[in-house]
């Protein structure tokens, strides 16, 4: 343990990067000052979170250490966590090793530092209530920073790059994040939308107005209800807003 500690500090002093025992592979490290420990660790945390497009709410951040440190001390901060696709758990933990030490100095356990702060994410949200089937462009959206715990996994992040001629597949309220799959061309049959239902029994075909009970594309099977009746039928989408029911149920 002592030999690894001494070699680690010596290597850092000479500019050589040596992984610490128990430290995540390829984790960044930085020299931090006790006098500006909060700002230094928040800056290091923000840099590590950048690839995952998460931000710390620095106004509510708390930085604590496992024991008191002198105001003139400097340390090498080794993160014991990694940022990835998932939201990291709090607190974010760092080992603080003395930045300046001699080979003859006795080995000491590193000081542990903890960064706790709400995580946030920038997402695109609807600027106003927008109904399903409405045309949607970037002008209808705004970038807004929200607590990460309230952001759905499929939320779209800025900048906005929506292609033209898209419509909403579901209604959005003002401030609601836009998700992957929320925009696109409407299906051939839309849930609770009008459909023409052709009931074919042998050589006889009857056509009545009805209501689709789910979204469906050409060739899909969908449940429908005939207008003026509570009976539900199952048919196949053969054209835009046209469903064919064969036989009887």
C-alpha positions in Angstrom: 0.0 0.0 0.0 2.7 2.5 1.0 4.9 1.7 -2.0 1.9 2.2 -4.3 1.1 5.5 -2.6 4.7 6.8 -2.9 5.0 5.7 -6.5 1.7 7.3 -7.4 2.6 10.7 -5.9 6.1 10.5 -7.5 4.5 9.7 -10.9 2.0 12.6 -10.6 4.9 14.9 -9.8 6.7 13.8 -12.9 3.6 14.0 -15.1 3.2 10.2 -15.5 -0.4 8.9 -15.0 -0.6 5.8 -12.9 -4.1 4.3 -12.0 -4.9 4.3 -8.3 -6.0 1.1 -6.7 -9.9 1.0 -6.7 -10.0 4.0 -9.0 -12.2 3.8 -12.2 -10.2 3.3 -15.3 -9.4 6.5 -17.3 -10.8 8.7 -14.6 -9.6 12.3 -14.8 -7.5 13.8 -12.0 -6.8 17.4 -11.0 -4.8 19.3 -8.4 -7.1 21.0 -6.0 -6.5 23.5 -3.3 -8.0 23.4 0.2 -8.6 27.1 0.0 -10.8 26.7 -3.1 -11.8 23.0 -2.6 -15.5 23.6 -3.3 -15.0 25.5 -6.5 -12.3 23.1 -7.7 -14.3 19.9 -7.1 -17.4 21.4 -8.7 -15.4 22.3 -11.7 -13.9 18.8 -12.0 -17.3 17.2 -11.5 -18.9 19.5 -14.2 -16.1 18.5 -16.6 -16.7 14.8 -16.0 -20.5 15.2 -16.4 -20.1 17.1 -19.7 -20.2 14.0 -22.0 -23.5 12.9 -20.4 -24.9 16.4 -20.8 -25.8 16.6 -17.1 -25.2 19.8 -15.0 -24.8 20.3 -11.3 -27.1 22.8 -9.5 -24.1 24.6 -8.0 -26.3 26.9 -6.0 -27.4 23.9 -3.9 -24.1 22.0 -3.9 -22.5 20.8 -0.7 -18.8 19.7 -0.4 -17.6 17.9 2.7 -14.5 16.0 3.7 -13.9 13.0 5.9 -11.6 15.1 8.1 -10.4 18.6 8.5 -7.7 20.0 6.1 -5.3 22.9 6.4 -6.2 25.9 4.2 -2.8 25.9 2.5 -2.9 22.2 1.5 -3.0 21.0 -2.1 -4.2 17.6 -3.2 -4.6 15.4 -6.2 -8.3 14.7 -6.5 -9.0 11.1 -7.8 -12.7 10.5 -8.6 -14.1 7.2 -7.4 -17.1 7.5 -9.8 -17.7 7.6 -13.5 -20.2 9.5 -15.6 -22.1 7.5 -18.2 -25.5 7.2 -19.8 -27.1 6.7 -16.4 -27.5 9.4 -13.8 -24.7 8.9 -11.2 -25.8 8.5 -7.6 -25.0 11.1 -5.0 -22.8 12.0 -3.4 -19.9 12.1 -5.9 -16.8 10.8 -4.1 -13.2 11.8 -4.5 -10.0 10.6 -2.8 -7.7 13.5 -2.0 -4.0 12.6 -2.0 -1.3 15.1 -1.0 0.1 16.9 -4.0 3.5 17.4 -2.4 5.2 14.7 -0.4 8.7 13.2 0.0 9.6 9.6 -0.5 10.5 9.3 3.2 7.1 10.6 4.4 5.0 8.0 6.1 2.0 6.8 4.0 -1.3 8.2 5.1 -4.8 7.3 4.2 -6.3 9.6 1.6 -8.9 12.2 2.7 -12.3 11.5 1.1 -14.3 14.3 -0.3 -18.0 14.2 -1.1 -19.9 16.4 -3.6 -23.7 16.4 -3.2 -25.9 18.5 -5.6 -29.1 18.1 -7.6 -28.4 17.1 -11.2 -30.0 18.9 -14.1 -30.5 18.3 -17.8 -31.3 20.7 -20.7 -34.3 19.5 -22.7 -36.6 20.8 -25.4 -40.1 21.6 -24.1 -43.3 22.8 -25.6 -43.8 26.6 -25.2 -47.6 26.2 -25.1 -50.2 23.5 -25.1 -50.1 21.7 -28.4 -52.7 19.2 -29.6 -52.0 15.9 -31.2 -51.9 16.1 -35.0 -50.6 19.7 -34.9 -47.7 20.7 -37.0 -44.6 21.2 -34.9 -41.4 23.2 -35.6 -38.4 24.4 -33.6 -40.2 27.7 -33.1 -42.8 25.9 -31.0 -40.1 24.6 -28.6 -37.7 26.1 -26.0 -34.7 24.8 -24.2 -35.3 24.5 -20.5 -33.1 23.1 -17.7 -35.0 20.6 -15.5 -34.1 18.4 -12.5 -32.7 15.2 -14.0 -35.0 13.0 -11.9 -38.0 14.6 -13.7 -36.7 14.2 -17.2 -38.0 11.1 -19.1 -35.3 8.9 -20.6 -36.3 9.6 -24.2 -36.4 13.4 -23.8 -34.8 15.3 -26.7 -32.0 17.7 -25.8 -31.1 21.0 -27.5 -30.2 22.2 -30.1 -33.4 21.7 -32.0 -33.1 20.0 -35.4 -36.6 18.9 -36.3 -37.1 18.4 -40.0 -40.1 20.1 -41.6 -43.6 18.7 -42.1 -43.8 16.8 -38.8 -46.8 16.6 -36.6 -47.3 15.6 -32.9 -48.3 12.1 -32.3 -49.5 13.0 -28.8 -50.7 16.2 -27.1 -48.2 18.2 -25.0 -48.9 20.7 -22.2 -46.8 23.8 -21.9 -43.4 23.0 -20.4 -43.6 19.3 -21.1 -40.4 17.7 -22.6 -40.5 16.5 -26.1 -39.6 12.8 -26.4 -38.2 10.6 -29.2 -41.2 9.3 -31.2 -43.5 12.3 -30.3 -43.2 13.7 -33.8 -43.6 12.2 -37.2 -46.2 11.4 -39.8 -49.6 10.5 -38.3 -50.6 6.8 -38.7 -53.1 5.7 -41.3 -55.6 5.1 -38.5 -55.4 7.2 -35.3 -56.8 6.3 -31.9 -60.3 7.7 -31.3 -60.3 9.0 -34.9 -62.9 8.4 -37.6 -62.6 5.3 -39.7 -64.8 3.8 -42.5 -65.5 0.2 -41.4 -66.3 -2.3 -44.2 -67.8 -5.5 -42.8 -67.5 -8.3 -45.3 -69.6 -11.5 -44.8 -69.3 -13.8 -47.8 -70.3 -11.9 -50.9 -72.0 -9.2 -48.9 -70.2 -6.0 -47.9 -71.6 -3.3 -45.5 -69.9 0.0 -44.8 -70.4 2.0 -41.7 -68.7 4.9 -39.9 -66.8 4.0 -36.8 -64.1 4.9 -34.4 -60.6 3.4 -34.1 -59.6 2.4 -30.6 -55.8 2.5 -31.3 -53.2 3.8 -33.7 -52.5 1.5 -36.6 -50.6 1.5 -39.9 -51.5 0.0 -43.3 -51.8 -3.8 -42.9 -52.1 -3.7 -39.1 -55.0 -5.2 -37.1 -56.9 -2.7 -35.0 -60.0 -2.7 -32.8 -62.8 -0.4 -33.9 -66.3 0.5 -32.6 -69.2 1.2 -35.0 -70.9 4.5 -34.4 -74.1 4.1 -32.4 -73.0 0.8 -31.0 -71.0 -0.4 -28.1 -69.8 -3.5 -30.0 -66.1 -3.7 -30.8 -64.8 -5.4 -34.0 -61.3 -6.4 -35.1 -60.2 -5.5 -38.6 -57.3 -4.8 -40.9 -56.2 -1.4 -42.1 -56.4 -1.5 -45.9 -56.2 2.3 -46.7 -56.1 5.6 -44.9 -58.9 5.6 -42.4 -60.4 2.4 -43.9 -60.7 -0.8 -41.9 -62.0 -4.1 -43.3 -63.7 -6.6 -41.0 -64.1 -10.1 -42.4 -66.7 -12.6 -41.2 -68.6 -12.0 -38.0 -67.7 -11.9 -34.3 
